Amino acid sequence: MDIFSGKTVLITGGTGSFGNAFLRHILGNHNPSKVVVFSRDEMKQWHMSERFRADERKLRFFIGDVRDQQRLRRAMSEVDIVIHAAATKIVPTAEYNPLEAVKTNVDGAANVIEAAIDAGVKTVVALSTDKASSPVNLYGATKLVSDKLFSAANSYSGNSGPVFSVVRYGNVLGSRGSFLPFFVDRSRKNLTIPLTHKDMTRFVITLQQGIELVIRAISEAQGGEIFVRKIPSIKVEDVARGLSPELGYEIVGIRPGEKIHEQMIAAEEAERTLEFDNHYRILPFGSPVEKYSADGCLGPVDKDFIYSSSTNTHWLGFSDIEAWLATNPEEMEIADPN
């Protein structure tokens, strides 16, 4: 069954790395009635419209900001599915511009929820981040609030309103703002790679895996869950050393608000987390477990379970990154802001 067949889908922040990859996937593998790209950058929208010119009959572009609830309501008219990808997500930027981060990540999330309920949308999936688990920076804190807003929104939507859920994952390989394209660019220019900490680890996920997680949430969410994909970790030093074996790297110190290791499920969330074959589901507070024990559920995780990039059982080495770079040039192309 094609869950997108005949449906109208709206993506906030739709001109970003996820939006480009998701558009390629949905237009190439599904049969939506219409896809609405909602973002505030007219130049990126123009480039996107040129890139997907062959599918222009199914595309609509809305200039707008998630801070503007009225504009969201207009854009969501007759929309069935909303994917909320818009965010202020660069950690130092959020630290130095806290009120702007709150306006986009918190107020924007609330606006998406209100507009979706008022417009009669059926399904809403919000993209989150590993930084929302036990946050130490403002970006993570705003995304934690956003996660809780979307999880709690099911209480407001009622039985006939939207089903709200969240997907949480780590660094997307090749995406704008992630470490890999920055490191690759430095190595191609024969420049030393700046490394913030020698022991730093990160979760990594491909855009395709992120898309698959979003589609799973659209298909299977009961309301309020946070879907967490099982993904590998990587030692950032291994990537820096592998890309620049001659010049090496330079330790520059941790940036404001940066963690040495990331976490996707905190110890406090373990008691309401269910495990599945390739992902976890964090349930909303006070929800009966049996409601969420879908096919493939392996049961609850251990009470002391923590899903951290430093204690992960699945790791990638630099050879894996090399193989990915060789076979996925189009995803690095998306990461290019031009």
C-alpha positions in Angstrom: 0.0 0.0 0.0 1.3 3.4 -1.0 0.7 5.7 2.0 1.3 8.8 -0.1 -1.0 7.8 -3.0 -3.4 10.7 -3.7 -2.2 12.6 -0.6 -0.9 16.2 -0.3 2.3 16.4 1.7 3.8 19.6 3.1 7.5 19.9 4.3 8.5 22.8 6.4 12.1 23.8 5.9 11.7 21.9 2.7 14.7 23.3 0.8 17.2 21.8 3.2 19.1 18.5 2.8 16.2 16.4 4.1 13.7 18.1 1.9 15.7 17.6 -1.3 16.3 14.0 -0.5 12.7 13.3 0.6 11.4 15.0 -2.6 13.5 12.8 -4.7 12.3 9.7 -2.9 8.6 10.5 -2.8 8.4 11.6 -6.4 10.5 8.7 -7.6 8.8 5.9 -5.5 5.3 7.1 -4.6 2.3 8.8 -6.2 1.4 11.9 -4.1 -1.2 14.2 -5.4 0.9 17.2 -4.4 4.0 18.1 -2.4 4.2 21.6 -0.8 7.6 23.0 0.0 7.4 25.6 2.7 10.5 27.6 3.5 11.7 31.2 3.8 14.6 31.2 1.2 13.3 32.1 -2.2 16.6 31.4 -4.0 16.8 27.9 -2.6 13.2 27.4 -3.7 14.0 28.6 -7.2 17.0 26.2 -7.5 14.8 23.4 -6.2 12.1 24.1 -8.7 14.7 23.9 -11.5 16.0 20.7 -10.1 12.6 19.1 -10.0 11.2 20.7 -13.2 10.1 17.3 -14.6 7.7 17.0 -11.6 6.5 20.6 -11.5 2.8 19.6 -11.9 2.9 18.0 -8.4 5.0 20.7 -6.7 4.0 23.9 -4.9 6.4 26.3 -3.3 5.3 28.5 -0.4 7.5 31.3 0.9 6.9 31.4 4.6 8.3 31.1 8.1 7.1 28.8 10.8 7.1 31.8 13.1 4.0 33.0 11.1 1.0 30.9 12.1 -1.3 32.5 9.7 0.9 31.7 6.7 1.2 28.1 7.9 -2.6 27.8 8.1 -2.8 29.0 4.5 -0.1 26.6 3.3 -1.7 23.6 5.1 -5.1 24.0 3.5 -6.2 20.6 2.2 -2.9 19.0 3.3 -2.9 15.4 4.6 0.6 14.9 5.9 3.0 17.4 7.4 6.8 16.8 7.9 8.3 19.5 10.1 11.9 19.9 9.3 12.4 23.6 9.8 14.8 24.6 12.6 17.6 26.8 13.7 20.2 24.0 14.2 23.8 25.3 14.3 24.8 25.0 17.9 27.0 28.1 18.2 24.4 30.2 16.3 21.7 29.2 18.8 24.0 30.0 21.7 24.7 33.5 20.5 21.1 34.1 19.2 19.0 32.4 21.8 15.8 34.3 21.3 15.9 33.6 17.6 16.4 29.9 18.2 13.4 29.9 20.6 11.2 31.7 18.1 11.9 29.2 15.4 12.3 25.9 17.3 9.8 26.4 20.1 7.3 29.0 18.9 7.5 27.6 15.4 6.7 24.1 16.6 3.7 25.4 18.5 2.5 27.2 15.3 2.9 24.1 13.2 0.8 22.2 15.8 -2.0 24.8 15.9 -2.1 25.2 12.2 -2.2 21.5 11.6 -5.1 21.0 14.0 -7.0 23.9 12.5 -6.4 22.8 8.9 -7.6 19.2 9.6 -4.2 17.6 8.8 -4.2 13.8 9.4 -0.5 13.1 10.2 2.3 15.3 11.5 5.9 14.1 12.0 8.6 16.4 13.5 12.3 15.9 12.9 14.4 16.0 16.1 18.0 15.5 17.0 20.2 13.5 19.4 21.0 16.9 21.0 17.5 16.9 22.4 18.4 14.0 24.8 19.8 15.4 28.0 20.6 18.7 26.3 23.5 20.9 27.3 23.1 23.5 24.6 20.3 25.8 23.7 19.7 24.1 20.3 19.1 20.8 22.1 17.0 22.4 24.8 14.7 24.0 22.2 14.4 20.7 20.4 13.5 18.9 23.6 10.7 21.4 24.2 9.6 20.9 20.6 9.6 17.1 21.1 7.4 17.5 24.1 5.1 19.9 22.4 4.5 17.5 19.5 4.1 14.5 21.8 1.6 16.3 24.0 -0.2 17.7 20.9 -2.2 14.5 20.6 -4.1 15.5 23.7 -5.3 18.6 21.9 -6.1 17.1 18.5 -8.8 14.7 19.8 -9.9 11.4 18.1 -10.4 13.0 14.7 -7.4 15.3 14.7 -3.8 14.8 13.5 -1.6 12.0 14.8 1.6 13.7 16.0 4.9 11.9 16.4 8.7 12.7 16.4 11.7 11.1 14.8 15.1 11.6 16.5 18.4 10.9 14.9 22.1 12.0 14.7 24.4 13.6 12.2 23.2 13.1 8.6 26.1 12.1 6.4 26.7 14.9 3.9 24.1 17.2 5.1 24.6 21.0 5.4 26.3 21.9 8.6 27.5 18.4 9.5 31.2 17.7 10.0 31.8 15.4 7.0 31.3 17.9 4.1 33.4 20.5 6.1 36.2 18.0 6.6 36.1 16.9 3.0 36.2 20.5 1.8 39.3 21.2 4.0 41.1 18.1 2.8 40.5 19.0 -0.8 42.0 22.4 -0.2 45.0 20.8 1.6 44.1 22.6 4.8 44.5 21.3 8.3 41.2 19.9 9.7 40.1 21.6 13.0 39.0 19.0 15.6 37.3 20.2 18.7 38.2 17.1 20.9 40.3 14.0 20.3 37.8 11.6 21.9 34.6 13.0 20.2 32.1 10.5 19.0 28.9 11.0 16.9 25.9 9.0 15.7 25.7 9.0 11.9 22.8 8.2 9.6 22.2 8.4 5.9 19.5 10.6 4.4 17.8 7.4 3.1 17.7 5.9 6.6 16.2 9.2 7.9 13.6 9.1 5.2 12.7 5.5 6.1 12.3 6.4 9.7 10.0 9.3 8.8 7.9 7.0 6.6 7.7 4.4 9.4 6.4 7.2 11.8 3.8 8.3 9.2 2.7 4.7 8.8 2.8 3.3 12.3 2.6 6.2 14.9 -0.3 5.8 17.4 0.3 9.3 18.7 3.1 10.9 20.8 5.9 8.5 20.2 9.5 9.4 19.5 11.0 7.1 16.9 14.8 6.5 17.3 16.6 4.6 14.6 19.4 2.2 15.5 22.4 3.7 13.8 26.2 3.4 14.1 28.7 5.7 15.9 31.9 7.0 14.6 35.1 8.5 16.2 35.4 11.9 14.6 39.2 11.7 14.9 39.2 8.7 12.6 37.5 10.7 9.9 39.9 13.7 10.3 43.0 11.5 10.3 41.7 9.5 7.3 40.9 12.5 5.2 44.1 14.3 6.0 46.8 11.7 6.6 49.6 14.2 5.7 48.5 17.5 7.2 46.6 15.8 10.0 44.3 17.8 12.3 44.5 20.5 14.9 42.7 20.4 18.3 40.9 23.7 18.6 38.7 23.1 21.7 35.1 22.4 22.2 32.7 25.0 20.8 30.1 26.6 23.1 27.4 24.1 23.9 29.1 21.1 22.3 29.2 17.6 23.8 32.0 15.1 23.5 29.5 12.3 23.1 25.9 12.4 21.9 22.9 10.6 23.3 19.6 9.6 21.8 17.8 7.9 24.7 18.5 9.1 28.2 18.3 6.9 31.3 15.2 8.8 32.4 13.5 7.7 29.1 14.4 4.0 29.4 11.4 3.1 31.5 9.0 4.1 28.7 11.1 2.9 25.7 10.2 -0.1 23.5 12.7 -1.9 21.3 12.1 -3.0 17.7 14.3 -4.7 15.2 16.0 -1.6 13.8 14.6 1.2 16.0 13.3 2.2 19.4 10.1 4.0 20.4 10.0 6.4 23.4 6.4 6.5 24.5 4.6 9.6 25.9 4.2 9.9 29.6 1.3 7.9 31.1 0.5 5.9 28.0 -0.4 2.2 28.2 2.4 0.0 26.8 0.0 -2.4 25.1 -1.3 0.4 22.9 2.2 0.8 21.3 3.3 -2.8 21.3 3.0 -3.2 17.5 4.2 -6.1 15.3 7.9 -6.6 15.7 8.1 -5.2 19.2 10.9 -6.9 21.2 9.6 -5.5 24.5 10.9 -2.8 26.8 14.6 -1.9 27.2 16.4 -2.5 30.4 15.7 0.1 33.1 19.3 1.3 33.1 19.5 1.5 29.3 21.2 4.6 27.7 21.6 5.0 24.0 24.9 6.9 23.7 27.4 7.4 20.8 30.2 6.4 23.1 28.7 3.1 24.3 27.1 2.0 21.0 27.6 -1.6 19.8 27.7 -0.6 16.2 30.7 1.4 14.8 31.9 2.7 11.5 35.6 3.2 10.5 37.1 5.5 8.0 36.9 2.8 5.3 33.1 2.9 5.7 33.1 6.6 5.2 35.4 6.3 2.1 33.0 3.8 0.6 30.0 6.0 1.4 31.7 9.1 -0.2 32.5 7.0 -3.4 28.9 5.8 -3.8 26.8 8.7 -2.7 28.2 11.9 -4.5 24.6 13.2 -4.9 24.1 13.5 -1.2 27.3 15.5 -0.8 26.0 17.6 -3.7 22.9 18.4 -1.6 25.2 19.6 1.2 26.6 22.3 -1.1 24.8 25.5 -0.3 25.2 26.5 -4.0 
